[in-house]
Amino acid sequence: MKKNDNHLAKYADHNQLNLYKKFPSTHYLSNPTNVLHVLAWGTFFRRNMHRFVMDYLKIQLYEYQALTIYKMGISNLICIIASRNDAKSFIVAVYAVARCLLYKGTKFRIGAATEKQAKLIVSEKIMDELCEWSPILRKEIEDFSTRNNDIYVKFRNGSKISVFVANENARGLRSNAICREETRQIKKKVEDSVISPFQTPRKPKYMFNPEYKDNKLLKEQPVDIYITSSWYDDGNWMWDIAAQALDGMKKHNHAVMLAFDESIALKHELKTIEQLIKEKKKQDPVTWKIEFLNLKVKDSLSSYFTYSMLLNRQVSRHVFYPQSSIDFKSGKKNKYSIPKLDNEIRIVSNDIAFVAGSQNDNSVYSCIRGIPETLTYMNDTNETEIKRGYRRQYPYIESNQIGDTTLQAIRIRQLYEDFNADYIVIDTRNGGLQVLYALQKILYDTERGIEYEPLKCMNNDEYAKVCSDLNAKSCIYAINATQSLNSDIAIAFRKNLIENKIDFLVNYNIAKETILPNNKEYLQSLNVDDQINFEKPFLETQAMIGECAELQYEKMPQTGIIKIQEKGKNRKDRYTSCSYGSYFIDQLELDETGSSSDYDFSCLIN
């Protein structure tokens, strides 16, 4: 042996020194020097996984990616919180293949709230990108599948990467390493009762040798990986994991907690500054902070509506889109209309801005479904149905800076007709009263080429007098907001949120992953503005939630009235539109309470 080989031999035990004898004389490893080199390089690469990726697999890494892979390679608890476009999935893919190649027989699982999320790491990152860059990696792969419900990569050394959906149906799987993709979307109950029990230590065959089985230094721990974008500090369990990983990293306890913001994407040109500016214009401020600045957004002590309260109600997937004027003129039916249920009522609720183009003031139109709910009680002889009022669903929110009262009235009538609405709710402050007056007159829609008959105010005789058509339908509910009334509206809106009587559209990212990909018009559109129009109801919902959570409240000491107000330059027009519509439904429920003996308005809180 050479001098360096003698040095290596000092660290090998007798089994390793005699390992070369187990190979045929023609085999590369029949040479004791080659065996020592393989053992040394294996040890080096395990301790420096980024070097294995760059030097052996020939996959180039940015500096932050190399540092990340290195820290992941020497840790058992890994938490990475990164903004959009920071190549989170790429890092997971690189680590997964390196782990599987360096640790023979590894069962590596990748789980996500949806199969599509987890599948992307295998189909796009590993099989497309990494295999294209690394011929060596391609040779190490024995088999793979990207078929639904059967997504995996199998390596020649017996290791395997497989994908699962993080739900109750995943019980019974086994793993040595698990990555929770987009951790914040996975339910804590599923993590505790389904995913965590997967984990078992990898036990290579040499650990059954009596000489090694009791050696604690050789015993491996399962690897837990949590990778996600940031989120609201609303009690989500991901923040407990982040704190645990950070504490473990400080104590050098085989844990790592890393975070990347938009500066990484800009530095390495994963995104251009022009793209980020465009995204910022599209996003509401809170979503921008979370998705791109990677900030942890917390409730203020004086917040009346908490993030938890609002996010808990992002459950609806029923999105509505108004009809385009081209389709209307062509006589096409609106493919995005939502069939009306029995006894369902529909409202277009409006907060009006009077100044055209004002960046600090929007007109907001909210389409709201009031879906009747009942409870059925059984006794020995019959069933009794008790009415519980209405569940409020918000399938569409629109904002603009039209300004002109007649044009706004026409837009409201378009939504009223397209949504098959029963009522219009309008805040009569500022320009709202002028819009109400316009709705009570004949309106000609030049865009669609039709004339709208007048509608009449139903709750204010003075306003109703403006309508000269005696046969006009009384369906416009005017709200003249006073401080006392605004307090009642805020209290009622909060109560309905807490009682789970409000359903908002799901989060924008969930829509991008599970709803919009099923829309052919969205996928096939070559016009970016057309695509944004399909995204807008979800973006507007996010903006509304951000507005609500940022509102500050003060309880007036003498009257007990709740005073809701914006913080700084924030807005509350979306909150006003949504809460006023919900308040109108409250009034309908009260009317039914007085006219029906089988109506129960008790609070049932889940």
N, C-alpha and C positions, 0 to 999 in steps of 0.2 A: 504493500500500500504506500501511496505517497504521504508526505507529511500532513497535508490537510485531511486526508482520509483517516490517518491515525488519530487526528484530533476528533473527527466525527465518531470514531469507534469508541472513544471514551464515554460517549453518551448513550451507546446502544447496550442493551442487555444481551444475554447469551442467546435468547430466542431470535432476536433481530440479527445478531452476528451470524447465526447459522441458517437464516432464512433462505439464503441463496441455494442451499442444498436441496430445497424442495422443488426446484425448477429444472427442467431438462437442460442439458449442456448447451443446446442451441438457443436457449432463451436469453433475452437481454438481462434478466434478473438472476441468471446463474452466476454472474460476476458479483462478488461481495461488495466491490466498490460501487457498482451501479445500484445495489440495494441501499447502501448507505446514502447515496445521493438522492434517491427517490424519497427515502424517509426524511431526509433533511429538507428537501424542497417541499414535501407535503406539510411538514411542520411550519416552515416559513410562510407558505401560502395561506395556511389556516390562520396564522397570526397576523397576516397582512393580506387580507382578501382582495383589496384593491389592486395589489401587484399581480395577483393571479388573474384578475380580469384584464388588466392592461398588458401584462407580459406574456401570459399563456394564451388567453382567449383572443388577444389582440383587439379588444374593444376599448376605444378611446373614451376617457372620462374627463369632464370638467373638474377643476380642483375641488369644488364643493361636493361633487358626486363621489370623488375618490375618498375624501375625508369621511363622507357618510357611509360608504361601503366598508371602510376600515373600522369605524366605530360599530357598525352593525355586526361585523365579523367577530368581534370580541365581546358581544353583549348577548344576554338572554332575554332582556326586556327592552324593547325598542319602540319608541314613540316619536313619530315625525308629524308635525303640523306644518303644512305648507300651503301657500296661496296657489291660485289657479295658474297653470302654465309653468310650474316649477319642476316638471318632469318627475312627479311622485311615482307614477306607474312604471316609468322606465327604471327608476332606482330599485323598486321592488322586483322587477323582472331580472335585472342584473344580479341582485343579491340571491334570488331564488335559484338561478342556474348555478351560480358559484357555490352556494351551499350544497346543492345536490351533487355536484361533481366532486367537491372536497370531502364530503361525508357520505360514503357509500351506503346505499339502502335507505336514504332519507325519505320520509313521507312528508312532503311539503304541501300544505293546504292553503288555498286562497279563497276567502269568503267575502261576500258583499251582500248588501240588502237586495240587489237584483243580480240575476245571472249575467246580464250584459256587462255590468261593471267589472265583475271578476274575469269574465271571458276575454275582455280586451287585453289583459296582461299576457294571456297565452297566445291569442290569435294575432294581435297586432305587434306587441312588444317582443315576445320571445320568437315566435315562428317567422315573423316578417322582418322586423328591424334587426334583432340580435343575430339571427341566423344568416341574414344577408351580410352583416359586417364580419362575422366570425365563421370561416369554414371549419375551424377546429370544433366549435360548438355543434355545428351541423353533424359532424361525424360522431359526436358523443350521444346524439339522440337516436334512440332505437325505434320509437313510434310516437305518434301524437294523434289527437283528435280534437276537432273544434265543433263537433256535433252537439246540439242542445242536450243537456242532461248527461253528457259524456265528454267532458272537456279535460284533456290531460296532456302532459309531456312525459314520456318514459325514457329514461337514460340507460345506457348499456351497463352501468354499474349497479342497476337495480333501484336507483332513486326515482322518485316520481313526483311531479307537480300536478295537483288536481284542483278543480274548482268546485265550490259548492255555494248554494244560496243560504244566507244566514237566516234561517227560520226554523221552526219546530221540526220540520221534516228532515233535517240534517242529522238527527240523532244517530249515534252508533258508529260514527266515523272515527278513525284513529290517525294521529299525526305526531311528528316530532318537531314540526315548526308550523305555525299558523300566521298568516297575514290577514288582518281585518281591513279590507279596503274601504275607505270612506267610513271610518269607525263611527262617526256621529250619527249615521243613518241606521246603525244596527241597534236593536233593542237590548237594553240591559238584561232583561230576563233571558233572552236567547243567548247572550254572552255567558251568563252564569250557569244556566241549566243545560245548554247544548254545546257551545263551542269550547269552553274551558275544559270540560271532561274529555275532549278528544285527545288531549296532550299526554304523551308517554315519552320517556327518554329513549333516544336511539341506543340500541344495545348491540354493537358489533360483535362478531363471533369470538374475537379474542378475549372479550370480557367474560366468557364462560370458562376460560383457562384459570385454574386455581391460583396461579401466580398473580393474576390481575383483578379477579372479581371483587376483592375487598379493598382495592386501591381507590381511595376517595378522589384522588387527583384525576383519575381517568374517567370517572363517572360524568356523563354529560347531562345537562339540563335541557328540557324542551325550550324552544325559542318562541316567544310571543311578540308579534309585531303589530303595532297599531299605527296606521297611516291615514291621515285625514286632512281635510281643510279645516279652517277655524270655524267657530260657531258661537252662538250666543251663550253667555254664562247663565244658563237657565236651569241649572241642575243636571245637565247632560253628563252621563257617567264618563265621557271621554276626558273630562277635566280631572277626575280622580286618577285616571291612568297617567295623564300627563304629569300630575304632581308626584305620583309614585315613581315614575321614571326619572324625573328631575332629582328627586331626593336620592334615588339609587345612584345616579351619576355623580352627585356631589360626594357620596360616600364610597365611590369606586367599587360599587357592588354589581358589576356586570350589567349595568343599565345605561341607556342613553336617551336623552330627550333633545330633539333638534327642531328648529323652526326656520322657515324660509319665507321671505316676502317678495314683492314684485321686483325688488332690486336685482335679485338673482336672474329673473327672466330677462331683464333689460341688459344686464352685464354680459350674458352669454347669448344674447339675441334670440332667445326663445320666443320673445315678443318684441315688437318695435314700440317706440314711444308713441307713434301715431295710433297704433292699435289700442294701446292702453287709454289714450285720450278719448278715443271713440267709445271704448267700453265704459269709461267713467261718465260720459254723457248719457249713456243708456241706463246705467244702474242708479238705483237710489243710494243715498249716502251710506246707509247702514250696510247694505249688501256690498258696496264697494269696500268698506272697511274690512269686512269679513273675508270676501273672496280674493281680494287683491292685496290689501295691506296686511292681511293675516293677523288682524287684531281680535282680541277677546272682548266682545261687547257685553257690558253689564247694564242691568237696570239701575236707574237713579233712585236714590232714597225717596224722592218726591214723585216718582212715576206712578200714575194711577192705573195704567194698563201695563202689566209686565210682559216681557218677551215670552216667558213660559206660558202665560195665559193665552197669548195670541198664537204662538207657534203650535200649541197643542190642538188648535182648531184648523190647521192646514191639512185637511183630510179629503177634500173634494177633488175628483178628477173630471167632473162634468164642466167642461169649458164651453162657453157660448161665443160665437162670432157673429156680428151683424152682417147683413147681406151687402155685397158691393153694389154700387149703382149700375155697373155693367150687367151683372147677373140679374138685377131687378128689372132693368129695361128689356133683357132677353127673355123674361118670363120664367127664369129658372127658380126652382125651389131652393131654399137655403139649406144646404147639406149639414150645416152646423146648428140648426135649430134643435131645441130640446123638447121632446113631447111633454105636454102638460099632464100632470096627474089629476085624478079626481079631487075636486075641491081645492086644488092648488091656486094660490093667488100670486101675481107677479107685479113687481114694482120697479119703476125707474126713478131712482132717488138722486137729487141733483143739488150740488153746491155751486153757485154761479159766481164767476169772476167777470167784472165789467170792463176791465182794461185789456184790450187786445195785445197779445204778445208779451204780457207781463211775465217776467221770469220768477216773480215772487208770489204769483197768484194764478191758480189754475181753476178752470171750471171742471168739475168732476161729475160724471154720470155713472151711477152704480146700478147694474141690473141685479135684482134680488128675487129669489124664489122663496115663497112662503109655503112650505110643505106641511100639511096637517099631520099631526101625530096623535096617536091614541094609545091607551093602555087597555088591555083586555083582562078582566077579572073573571075567574071561573068559580062557580059554586055547584052545588049538587044538581041543580035543575037547568041552569042556562049560563050564557056568557053575557057579561056587561062591558060595553066599551065606554071608556072615559076619555073625553077629549083633553089633550094636553097643550093645545095651542099649535104654534107653527115652528118648524125648524127653518132657520134662515140660511139659504145658500147664496153665495156670491160668485156666480159663474163668469161675470164680466165687469170690469171697471175700466173706464176711459177718462183720460184727462186731455185738455187742450187749452189754448189761449185764443179762442175765436173772437171774443169780445162782443161783437155785434149781437144784440138781443134777439133779433129776428132769425139770424142764422143759427143761434143756439137753440131757439125754439124748434126750428126745423130739424136739427140734429136730434133733439129729444123725441120728436115725433117719429123720426126714422127708427130710433131704438125702441120706442113704444110699440110700433107696428112689428118690427122684426122679432122682438122678444115675446110678442103676443101678451103684452102687459095689461094689467087691469087698472093700475093706478099710477099716477105721477106724484112724487113728493118733491117739493121745491122750497128751498130756503129763500124767503122773500127779502132778505137784507140785500144791500148793495144793488146789483142789477137784477136780482132774482124776481122782484115784483114786475119789472118790465118784461121779463121772459114769460111770466105767468100771464100777463095781459096779452102778449103775442099768441100764446097757446089758446086763448079764448077767442081768437079771430080765425078767419079762413087763411090758411097758409099755402103758398104755392112753392113746391119743391122743384126748382129748376134742374137740380142734379138728377132727380129721378123722373121728372116730367109728370108729377101728379099733384093733386090738390088735397089738402087735409081739412076735414070739417073741424069746427071749433070744439074744444073741450071746456068744461066749466069747473070752477073752484067748488069744492064740496063742503068746506068748513068755514067759509068767511063770506057772508052775504054781501059785504061792501065790494069785495073783489069780484064776486059772481055777477054783480050788476053790469060790469064792463062787457060781459058776454051778451050779445044781442040775439043769439040763437036760443029760443026757448026750448028746443029739443036737444040741445047739446048735452052730451053725457057728462054727468057730475063725477069726476074721477081725479081731480087735482087737489091734493092735500097741501095747503100752505102752512109753513111753519114760521111764525114771527118769534124768533128766539129772544128770550129775555135771560138774564143771568140765572133766574130760578129755573126756567125751563131747560136751559142748557145743563144745569146740575142734574135735573131729573133724567135727561137723555143720557148723560154720562153714566149715572148710576145704573140705569136700565141696561145699557150696552154692556157694562162690566158684568152685571148679573147674568145676562144671557151667555156671555163668554164662559163664565165659571160653571154655569149649568149645562154647558155643551149644547146649546141651542143654536149655535152659529157654526157654519162650515165655510171656510175659505178655501181657495184653490191651493193645491199642493205647492211646495217650494219650487222655484224656478229650475233648479238643478235636476230635481226629480222629473219635472216636466220635460226637460231637455233629453233625459235618458229613457223615459218610459212612455211619454204621451206624444210629443212632437215627432219622434221617429216613425210613428204609425200614420202620420198625416202626409199623404202623397204630395199634396200641393206645397206643403212646407219643404219637403225634401227635394222636389223638382224645381222649385223656384230659383231662377237665376238672378232675381232682383233682391238685394239685401233688405231693402225697405219692406218688401212683401214678407220676407221671413220674420222681420222684427214685428210686423203687425200680428203674426201668429204667436209671438212670444209675449206681446204686450200685456194681455190679461194677467199673466203670471208675474211679470215685472211690476205691474201696477199694484198687484196684491202685496208683493214684497215692500213696495214703497209705502203702501197704506199701513202695513204692520210696523215699519220703521217710524212713521209719523206717530202712530198711536203710542208706541213704547217710549218715544222721546217727549211726549206731552207731560207737562208738570201740573201738579194739582195743589191747591191750597184750600183748606176748609175754613170758611169764614166764621170767626168765633161767635158772633152774635146770632147769626141765622142758621148756621150749620150747613149752608149751601157749599157745594163743591165747585170751585172755580178752576176750569181747565184752560191752560194757556201754553203757547209754543215756547220753546227755549231758543233764544237767539234768533237766527234767521230761518228756523225750521217752519214747516207748513203744517196745517191741519185740515186742508180742504178735503182730502180723501177720507179722513176720519169723520168729518162733518157729513159728507154724502152718505157714508155707510151707516153711521149711527142714527141719522135722521130717518133713514129707511127702516131700520130696525125698530125705532120708536113708533113709527106709524103702524107696524105690525103689532106692537104692544097694545095700541089703541084698538085694533081689530079684535085682539084677544079679550080685552076688557069688555067690548061690546057683546061678544059671544058669551062671556061670563054672565052678563045681565039678562041674556035672552035664552039661555039653555040650561036646563036643570041637570043635564048629564055632562057638565063641563067641569073639569078638575084642573085648577091652576096651581097645584102644589109644586114646591121645588123639589125635584129629584136630582141630587148631585151624585155623579159617579165617583 
